[in-house]
């Protein structure tokens, strides 16, 4: 793993963590009634976890079986989770 690869991996992980905190904050504010929240948002929050993690596991397994390096495997696992979190942040920010 090169230093640039490590920096890219860390930057992507930092983006995921920031987006995750934003989604958690927006959802908590919605639960508290401080922000408008669509009907069924709490159930959606729970129901999306399993499929997102299954996609991450599948992507990591595929990368591992293809002979990927640890950073490639980790990056592959982050892709589906990052997409879901980013979509949630955009949807909840409207």
C-alpha positions as CSV (number, residue, x, y, z in Angstrom):
1,X,0.0,0.0,0.0
2,X,1.4,3.3,-1.0
3,X,1.1,6.5,1.1
4,X,-1.2,8.0,-1.5
5,X,-3.5,4.9,-1.3
6,X,-3.6,5.2,2.4
7,X,-4.4,8.9,2.3
8,X,-7.2,8.2,-0.2
9,X,-8.6,5.5,2.0
10,X,-8.5,7.7,5.0
11,X,-10.2,10.6,3.1
12,X,-13.0,8.3,2.0
13,X,-13.5,7.0,5.5
14,X,-13.5,10.5,6.8
15,X,-16.2,11.5,4.3
16,X,-18.3,8.5,5.3
17,X,-17.9,9.3,9.0
18,X,-19.0,13.0,8.4
19,X,-22.0,11.9,6.3
20,X,-23.0,9.4,8.9
21,X,-22.9,12.0,11.7
22,X,-25.0,14.3,9.6
23,X,-27.6,11.6,8.9
24,X,-27.7,10.7,12.6
25,X,-28.2,14.4,13.6
26,X,-30.9,14.9,11.0
27,X,-32.8,11.8,12.1
28,X,-32.5,12.7,15.7
29,X,-33.8,16.2,15.0
30,X,-36.7,14.6,13.0
31,X,-37.5,12.3,15.9
32,X,-37.5,15.2,18.3
33,X,-39.9,17.2,16.1
34,X,-37.4,19.9,15.3
35,X,-37.3,19.0,11.6
36,X,-40.1,17.7,9.4
37,X,-39.9,14.0,8.9
38,X,-41.7,11.7,6.4
39,X,-44.0,9.1,7.7
40,X,-42.1,5.8,8.2
41,X,-38.7,7.3,8.5
42,X,-37.9,5.5,11.7
43,X,-38.8,2.1,10.2
44,X,-36.8,3.0,7.1
45,X,-33.8,3.8,9.2
46,X,-33.9,0.3,10.8
47,X,-34.9,-1.6,7.6
48,X,-32.1,-0.3,5.4
49,X,-29.2,-1.4,7.7
50,X,-29.3,-5.1,6.9
51,X,-29.4,-4.9,3.1
52,X,-26.7,-2.2,3.1
53,X,-24.4,-4.3,5.2
54,X,-25.1,-7.4,3.1
55,X,-24.0,-5.4,0.0
56,X,-20.9,-4.3,1.8
57,X,-20.1,-7.8,2.8
58,X,-20.7,-9.1,-0.7
59,X,-18.4,-6.4,-2.2
60,X,-15.6,-7.1,0.3
61,X,-15.9,-10.9,-0.4
62,X,-15.8,-10.3,-4.1
63,X,-12.7,-8.1,-3.8
64,X,-11.0,-10.7,-1.5
65,X,-11.7,-13.6,-3.8
66,X,-10.3,-11.5,-6.7
67,X,-7.0,-11.3,-4.8
68,X,-7.4,-7.7,-3.6
69,X,-5.2,-6.1,-1.1
70,X,-6.6,-5.2,2.3
71,X,-7.1,-1.6,1.3
72,X,-8.9,-2.7,-1.9
73,X,-11.2,-5.0,0.1
74,X,-11.9,-2.3,2.7
75,X,-12.6,0.3,-0.1
76,X,-14.9,-2.1,-1.8
77,X,-16.9,-2.6,1.4
78,X,-17.2,1.1,1.9
79,X,-18.7,1.8,-1.5
80,X,-22.3,0.5,-1.0
81,X,-22.4,1.9,2.5
82,X,-21.2,5.3,1.4
83,X,-23.7,5.5,-1.4
84,X,-26.6,4.7,1.0
85,X,-25.4,7.2,3.6
86,X,-24.8,9.9,1.0
87,X,-28.3,9.4,-0.4
88,X,-29.8,9.5,3.0
89,X,-28.0,12.8,3.8
90,X,-29.2,14.4,0.6
91,X,-32.8,13.2,1.1
92,X,-32.9,14.2,4.8
93,X,-31.4,17.6,4.1
94,X,-34.2,18.8,1.7
